[in-house]
């Protein structure tokens, strides 16, 4: 049975999977169906790539917990992918934080327009996305030791049962 922190980890991954797929599709729809400015195509595909990566990362985390817990060790390509995704996720969080700081500085430099709350709401949404991704990033580094510990304790338990007979 999963501990409560791993259940929260799964819920956060499901949330990230849903909003990242939704945002990637929404941005793709706006860009491909209703093109407004061709100069922004690089940034658009960049954000589609980031949200697609976030969806893939969440899918991998969910796959690892569903397939490997409690009786299978994390080995091979899954372990390497998990390691690379974890490192990339930390880098993404750092760049995401830097970008948010620049946006906040730029936005608050001119003062807040109380009639136009759109940028404030968007900033709060990005902050929630960042907090969600930060939690997932921190928990990703605990997945491999957790699964290994569970696997080894399961082997020890089987060994104790066999020695009693």
DAHUKA-V634445 format. One record per pair of residues at least 6 apart in sequence whose C-alpha atoms are under 8 Angstrom apart, sorted by sequence separation. I is the first residue (numbers start at 1). J is the second residue. D is the distance in Angstrom with one decimal. If there is no record, write none. Layout:
I&J&D / I&J&D
This chain:
68&74&6.5 / 31&41&7.4 / 64&74&7.7 / 31&44&7.1 / 64&78&7.8 / 28&44&7.6 / 27&44&6.9 / 28&45&7.9 / 104&123&7.9 / 27&47&7.9 / 28&48&6.9 / 27&48&6.7 / 61&82&7.6 / 60&82&7.2 / 24&47&7.3 / 25&48&7.8 / 100&123&7.8 / 24&48&4.8 / 23&48&7.7 / 24&49&7.7 / 100&126&7.9 / 24&51&5.5 / 100&127&7.9 / 23&51&6.9 / 24&52&6.4 / 57&85&6.4 / 21&51&6.7 / 20&51&4.8 / 21&52&6.5 / 20&52&6.6 / 97&130&7.5 / 20&54&6.3 / 21&55&6.1 / 96&130&7.1 / 20&55&5.5 / 17&54&7.1 / 18&55&7.7 / 93&130&6.9 / 16&54&7.1 / 17&55&4.6 / 16&55&6.7 / 17&56&7.8 / 93&133&7.2 / 17&58&5.7 / 93&134&6.4 / 16&58&6.6 / 17&59&6.9 / 14&58&7.0 / 89&133&7.9 / 90&134&7.7 / 13&58&4.9 / 13&59&7.5 / 90&137&6.2 / 13&61&7.3 / 14&62&8.0 / 89&137&6.0 / 13&62&7.0 / 10&61&7.9 / 86&137&6.3 / 10&62&6.4 / 86&140&6.1 / 86&141&6.9 / 82&140&8.0 / 79&144&7.9 / 74&144&6.7 / 74&147&7.1 / 73&147&6.4 / 74&148&7.3 / 72&147&7.7 / 73&148&5.9 / 70&147&6.6 / 69&147&6.2 / 73&151&6.3 / 61&140&7.6 / 68&147&7.1 / 71&150&7.2 / 72&151&6.4 / 70&150&5.9 / 71&151&5.3 / 69&150&7.7 / 70&151&6.2 / 71&154&7.0 / 16&129&7.8 / 16&132&7.3 / 16&133&7.5 / 12&132&6.5 / 13&136&7.1 / 12&136&7.0 / 9&135&7.9 / 9&136&6.6 / 9&139&7.2
